[in-house]
Amino acid sequence: MALRYIPEKDKAPRVTAKGSGILAEKIIELGKKHGIPIQDDPALVQILAQLDFYQEIPPSIYLVVAEILAHIYSINHQHQSYKKGKG
């Protein structure tokens, strides 16, 4: 499962990839290859799997997804600060 959120464009995050088994492994592999943070949350995946591609997430899971996005933004900020300090 993959989500995309562009605040200037989207009202809420959208599902951009989903799959199970080998396809899920490929999605994870591709995400790691491109430095995209991976979050393992089976309960959230079960909810998101019911959505269509590019469908916005439902309001009922805004809080959970917001917490995940906040964590990812924090990691990205720390990474960028670290890179600037090294260079």
MDAnalysis code that builds the backbone (N, CA, C; Angstrom):
import MDAnalysis as mda
import numpy as np

u = mda.Universe.empty(261, n_residues=87, atom_resindex=np.repeat(np.arange(87), 3), trajectory=True)
u.add_TopologyAttr("name", ["N", "CA", "C"] * 87)
u.add_TopologyAttr("resid", np.arange(1, 88))
u.add_TopologyAttr("resname", ["MET", "ALA", "LEU", "ARG", "TYR", "ILE", "PRO", "GLU", "LYS", "ASP", "LYS", "ALA", "PRO", "ARG", "VAL", "THR", "ALA", "LYS", "GLY", "SER", "GLY", "ILE", "LEU", "ALA", "GLU", "LYS", "ILE", "ILE", "GLU", "LEU", "GLY", "LYS", "LYS", "HIS", "GLY", "ILE", "PRO", "ILE", "GLN", "ASP", "ASP", "PRO", "ALA", "LEU", "VAL", "GLN", "ILE", "LEU", "ALA", "GLN", "LEU", "ASP", "PHE", "TYR", "GLN", "GLU", "ILE", "PRO", "PRO", "SER", "ILE", "TYR", "LEU", "VAL", "VAL", "ALA", "GLU", "ILE", "LEU", "ALA", "HIS", "ILE", "TYR", "SER", "ILE", "ASN", "HIS", "GLN", "HIS", "GLN", "SER", "TYR", "LYS", "LYS", "GLY", "LYS", "GLY"])
u.atoms.positions = np.array([
    [0.848, -1.160, 0.000],
    [0.000, 0.000, 0.000],
    [0.900, 1.231, 0.000],
    [0.548, 2.189, -0.807],
    [1.295, 3.450, -0.838],
    [0.306, 4.606, -0.859],
    [0.662, 5.658, -0.145],
    [-0.149, 6.866, -0.106],
    [0.650, 8.032, -0.663],
    [-0.060, 8.980, -1.222],
    [0.549, 10.227, -1.693],
    [-0.269, 11.369, -1.110],
    [0.443, 12.393, -0.654],
    [-0.262, 13.566, -0.143],
    [0.486, 14.821, -0.564],
    [-0.176, 15.633, -1.362],
    [0.375, 16.911, -1.800],
    [-0.577, 17.978, -1.246],
    [-0.188, 18.629, -0.138],
    [-1.101, 19.563, 0.534],
    [-1.704, 20.624, -0.379],
    [-0.939, 21.118, -1.337],
    [-1.445, 22.159, -2.230],
    [-2.492, 21.630, -3.219],
    [-2.516, 20.320, -3.393],
    [-3.359, 19.715, -4.422],
    [-4.461, 18.815, -3.855],
    [-4.150, 18.085, -2.804],
    [-5.062, 17.081, -2.259],
    [-5.722, 17.557, -0.965],
    [-6.994, 17.197, -0.794],
    [-7.672, 17.462, 0.480],
    [-7.224, 16.466, 1.539],
    [-6.880, 15.266, 1.099],
    [-6.455, 14.193, 1.996],
    [-5.511, 13.275, 1.216],
    [-4.711, 12.455, 1.941],
    [-3.847, 11.498, 1.241],
    [-4.664, 10.566, 0.353],
    [-4.036, 10.123, -0.721],
    [-4.682, 9.222, -1.680],
    [-3.893, 7.922, -1.789],
    [-4.604, 6.842, -2.084],
    [-3.980, 5.542, -2.318],
    [-3.366, 5.571, -3.723],
    [-2.070, 5.301, -3.813],
    [-1.413, 5.316, -5.124],
    [-0.880, 3.958, -5.556],
    [-0.814, 3.010, -4.618],
    [-0.385, 1.652, -4.981],
    [-0.910, 0.700, -3.914],
    [-1.287, -0.482, -4.350],
    [-1.689, -1.499, -3.389],
    [-1.509, -2.869, -4.020],
    [-1.294, -3.841, -3.163],
    [-1.100, -5.199, -3.642],
    [-0.834, -6.110, -2.467],
    [-0.791, -7.395, -2.742],
    [-0.480, -8.364, -1.704],
    [0.543, -9.345, -2.244],
    [1.144, -10.075, -1.341],
    [2.121, -11.080, -1.737],
    [3.322, -10.480, -2.441],
    [3.659, -11.048, -3.589],
    [4.830, -10.604, -4.348],
    [4.694, -9.150, -4.779],
    [3.497, -8.745, -5.170],
    [3.288, -7.357, -5.578],
    [3.554, -6.407, -4.409],
    [3.086, -6.755, -3.216],
    [3.341, -5.927, -2.031],
    [4.841, -5.833, -1.759],
    [5.528, -6.951, -1.899],
    [6.985, -6.954, -1.699],
    [7.671, -6.025, -2.698],
    [7.211, -6.016, -3.943],
    [7.779, -5.142, -4.969],
    [7.514, -3.665, -4.648],
    [6.311, -3.363, -4.147],
    [5.987, -1.985, -3.770],
    [6.927, -1.525, -2.655],
    [7.121, -2.376, -1.653],
    [8.015, -2.047, -0.536],
    [9.448, -1.882, -1.031],
    [9.895, -2.799, -1.874],
    [11.253, -2.740, -2.433],
    [11.464, -1.435, -3.207],
    [10.502, -1.083, -4.021],
    [10.596, 0.145, -4.811],
    [10.617, 1.377, -3.906],
    [9.773, 1.371, -2.889],
    [9.759, 2.480, -1.935],
    [11.103, 2.637, -1.249],
    [11.681, 1.537, -0.776],
    [12.987, 1.591, -0.117],
    [14.060, 2.087, -1.074],
    [14.001, 1.626, -2.309],
    [14.988, 2.027, -3.316],
    [14.986, 3.540, -3.523],
    [13.804, 4.142, -3.398],
    [13.673, 5.581, -3.625],
    [13.660, 6.390, -2.330],
    [14.022, 5.740, -1.220],
    [14.114, 6.444, 0.054],
    [12.788, 6.854, 0.655],
    [11.724, 6.159, 0.292],
    [10.406, 6.465, 0.825],
    [10.240, 5.711, 2.145],
    [9.877, 6.416, 3.216],
    [9.713, 5.736, 4.507],
    [8.614, 4.677, 4.440],
    [8.853, 3.560, 5.121],
    [7.923, 2.438, 5.142],
    [7.340, 2.332, 6.551],
    [6.027, 2.203, 6.643],
    [5.336, 2.044, 7.926],
    [4.582, 0.730, 7.879],
    [4.826, -0.147, 8.839],
    [4.148, -1.443, 8.900],
    [2.974, -1.344, 9.870],
    [1.759, -1.340, 9.334],
    [0.551, -1.235, 10.154],
    [-0.547, -2.074, 9.501],
    [-0.598, -3.374, 9.823],
    [-1.567, -4.274, 9.182],
    [-3.022, -3.822, 9.294],
    [-3.415, -3.253, 10.427],
    [-4.808, -2.809, 10.588],
    [-5.123, -1.670, 9.624],
    [-4.183, -0.742, 9.465],
    [-4.382, 0.370, 8.532],
    [-4.406, -0.140, 7.096],
    [-3.537, -1.062, 6.780],
    [-3.513, -1.641, 5.433],
    [-4.843, -2.297, 5.103],
    [-5.422, -2.976, 6.069],
    [-6.716, -3.634, 5.851],
    [-7.791, -2.604, 5.472],
    [-7.779, -1.451, 6.123],
    [-8.739, -0.392, 5.798],
    [-8.444, 0.191, 4.422],
    [-7.172, 0.498, 4.168],
    [-6.785, 1.135, 2.909],
    [-7.000, 0.221, 1.705],
    [-6.888, -1.082, 1.912],
    [-7.057, -2.042, 0.817],
    [-8.469, -1.994, 0.230],
    [-9.418, -1.486, 0.989],
    [-10.792, -1.396, 0.519],
    [-11.024, -0.193, -0.393],
    [-10.057, 0.716, -0.444],
    [-10.201, 1.927, -1.253],
    [-9.752, 1.677, -2.689],
    [-10.285, 2.461, -3.612],
    [-9.868, 2.410, -5.008],
    [-8.597, 3.237, -5.195],
    [-7.906, 2.995, -6.287],
    [-6.720, 3.785, -6.605],
    [-7.087, 5.263, -6.706],
    [-6.247, 6.091, -6.148],
    [-6.366, 7.555, -6.147],
    [-7.569, 8.063, -5.362],
    [-8.231, 7.176, -4.640],
    [-9.316, 7.602, -3.756],
    [-8.709, 8.204, -2.499],
    [-9.297, 9.305, -2.023],
    [-8.825, 9.909, -0.785],
    [-9.187, 9.013, 0.391],
    [-8.328, 9.040, 1.409],
    [-8.621, 8.244, 2.592],
    [-9.875, 8.802, 3.276],
    [-10.635, 7.953, 3.964],
    [-11.849, 8.430, 4.635],
    [-11.514, 9.214, 5.907],
    [-12.380, 10.153, 6.272],
    [-12.153, 10.950, 7.483],
    [-11.935, 10.110, 8.741],
    [-12.503, 8.919, 8.788],
    [-12.383, 8.072, 9.983],
    [-10.942, 7.663, 10.289],
    [-10.049, 7.738, 9.299],
    [-8.647, 7.369, 9.566],
    [-7.689, 8.554, 9.400],
    [-8.223, 9.764, 9.305],
    [-7.372, 10.958, 9.201],
    [-6.336, 11.003, 10.329],
    [-6.776, 10.785, 11.559],
    [-5.876, 10.913, 12.698],
    [-4.716, 9.929, 12.609],
    [-5.011, 8.678, 12.294],
    [-3.960, 7.656, 12.197],
    [-2.963, 8.021, 11.099],
    [-3.477, 8.385, 9.931],
    [-2.603, 8.725, 8.807],
    [-1.834, 10.015, 9.109],
    [-2.474, 10.975, 9.768],
    [-1.787, 12.221, 10.131],
    [-0.612, 11.945, 11.062],
    [-0.786, 11.037, 12.004],
    [0.301, 10.675, 12.922],
    [1.460, 10.042, 12.158],
    [1.133, 9.184, 11.210],
    [2.177, 8.541, 10.400],
    [2.901, 9.587, 9.560],
    [2.151, 10.472, 8.909],
    [2.770, 11.518, 8.085],
    [3.630, 12.458, 8.936],
    [3.164, 12.807, 10.127],
    [3.951, 13.667, 11.014],
    [5.268, 12.991, 11.371],
    [5.210, 11.697, 11.637],
    [6.430, 10.944, 11.954],
    [7.384, 10.937, 10.755],
    [6.839, 10.721, 9.571],
    [7.664, 10.702, 8.365],
    [8.278, 12.072, 8.103],
    [7.490, 13.144, 8.241],
    [8.018, 14.494, 8.045],
    [9.130, 14.783, 9.040],
    [8.971, 14.323, 10.272],
    [9.988, 14.522, 11.305],
    [11.289, 13.804, 10.922],
    [11.154, 12.577, 10.461],
    [12.333, 11.811, 10.033],
    [13.018, 12.522, 8.863],
    [12.231, 12.969, 7.886],
    [12.796, 13.673, 6.730],
    [13.520, 14.946, 7.159],
    [12.929, 15.700, 8.084],
    [13.544, 16.932, 8.570],
    [14.863, 16.636, 9.271],
    [14.868, 15.608, 10.119],
    [16.099, 15.218, 10.819],
    [17.163, 14.791, 9.825],
    [16.757, 14.054, 8.807],
    [17.694, 13.589, 7.774],
    [18.290, 14.773, 7.020],
    [17.442, 15.733, 6.647],
    [17.915, 16.905, 5.922],
    [18.851, 17.743, 6.788],
    [18.525, 17.897, 8.077],
    [19.388, 18.643, 8.999],
    [20.730, 17.963, 9.140],
    [20.722, 16.636, 9.214],
    [21.950, 15.864, 9.331],
    [22.803, 16.053, 8.074],
    [22.169, 15.966, 6.900],
    [22.911, 16.123, 5.640],
    [23.540, 17.498, 5.552],
    [22.817, 18.552, 5.978],
    [23.348, 19.911, 5.918],
    [24.530, 20.070, 6.860],
    [24.465, 19.430, 8.011],
    [25.559, 19.504, 8.979],
    [26.805, 18.785, 8.508],
    [26.627, 17.765, 7.674],
    [27.765, 16.979, 7.154],
    [28.424, 17.655, 5.975],
    [27.671, 18.495, 5.234],
    [28.193, 19.029, 3.990],
    [28.653, 20.387, 4.161],
])
